[in-house]
Amino acid sequence: MGSSQSNPSMQSKAMVKDMVAQSPIVVFSGTYCVWCVRLQKLLQENELLGMTKTVMLDEHPKGQEYANGLFLLTSQRSIPNVYVNGVHVGGYSEVSHLISTGELQRMLKTK
């Protein structure tokens, strides 16, 4: 009956897709999360914060909608939840591995 635009699931997925298109690295995070703080430090140490957009799910007015969209797109409820050039890469461990192997830098150069 209603259009897909009125479907909350479709809207939350679209919100995430729109957000990840805004920056080479997008981190969905939380102020209470130790791994999120560690990820921000890792990005800073590797001079990547300037190209990173961080969405604090617990502070953003639509944080729950983003969290729902992330789960629908990635099946991941945990944070940090990271996208690089629009591709979901995972959380802290995955980003740390991508940095240590040089793969993250290669991903950033390919866009």
C-alpha positions in Angstrom: 0.0 0.0 0.0 2.6 2.6 1.1 5.6 3.4 -1.0 9.0 2.1 -0.1 9.9 5.6 1.2 7.4 5.1 4.0 8.9 1.8 5.1 11.1 2.4 8.2 13.5 -0.4 7.2 14.1 1.2 3.8 14.5 4.6 5.3 17.0 3.5 7.8 19.1 1.7 5.2 18.9 4.7 2.9 20.1 7.0 5.8 23.2 4.8 6.3 23.9 4.7 2.5 23.6 8.5 2.3 25.9 9.0 5.3 28.6 6.6 4.1 28.7 8.5 0.8 29.7 11.7 2.6 33.3 10.8 3.5 36.0 8.3 2.5 35.9 6.8 6.0 32.7 6.8 8.1 32.7 5.4 11.6 29.4 4.7 13.4 30.4 5.0 17.0 29.4 5.6 20.6 30.7 7.8 23.4 30.6 4.9 25.9 32.6 2.4 23.7 36.2 1.7 24.6 36.8 0.2 21.1 35.4 3.3 19.5 37.8 5.5 21.5 40.7 3.2 20.5 39.6 3.3 16.8 39.6 7.2 16.9 43.1 7.1 18.4 44.3 4.6 15.7 42.9 6.8 12.9 44.5 9.9 14.5 47.9 8.1 14.8 47.7 7.2 11.1 46.6 10.7 10.1 43.2 9.6 8.8 40.9 11.6 11.0 40.8 14.4 8.5 39.0 12.1 6.0 36.8 10.5 8.6 33.2 11.3 9.5 32.1 9.9 12.9 28.5 9.5 13.8 28.0 9.1 17.5 24.9 6.8 17.6 24.2 7.6 21.3 24.2 11.4 20.7 22.7 11.7 17.2 19.0 12.5 17.1 18.5 9.6 14.6 21.1 7.3 16.2 18.6 4.5 16.7 17.5 4.7 13.0 21.2 4.5 11.9 21.7 1.5 14.2 18.7 -0.2 12.7 19.9 0.5 9.2 23.4 -0.7 10.0 22.1 -4.0 11.3 19.9 -4.5 8.2 22.9 -3.8 5.9 25.7 -5.5 7.8 24.1 -7.9 10.3 26.5 -6.1 12.8 25.0 -4.6 15.9 28.4 -3.8 17.5 30.3 -0.6 17.3 32.5 0.8 15.9 31.0 0.0 12.6 33.2 1.3 9.8 32.8 1.9 6.1 35.7 2.8 3.7 34.7 4.3 0.3 31.2 3.1 0.8 32.3 -0.5 1.6 31.6 -2.0 5.0 34.9 -3.2 6.5 33.8 -4.2 10.1 35.0 -2.8 13.4 38.3 -2.0 15.3 40.1 -5.3 14.6 39.4 -5.2 10.9 40.4 -1.6 10.5 43.6 -2.2 12.6 44.4 -5.1 10.3 43.7 -3.1 7.1 46.0 -0.3 8.4 48.8 -2.7 9.4 48.8 -4.5 6.0 48.6 -1.2 4.0 45.3 -2.3 2.6 43.3 0.6 4.0 45.7 3.1 2.3 45.2 1.1 -1.0 41.5 1.2 -0.6 41.6 5.0 -0.1 43.7 5.5 -3.2 41.4 3.5 -5.4 38.5 5.9 -5.2 
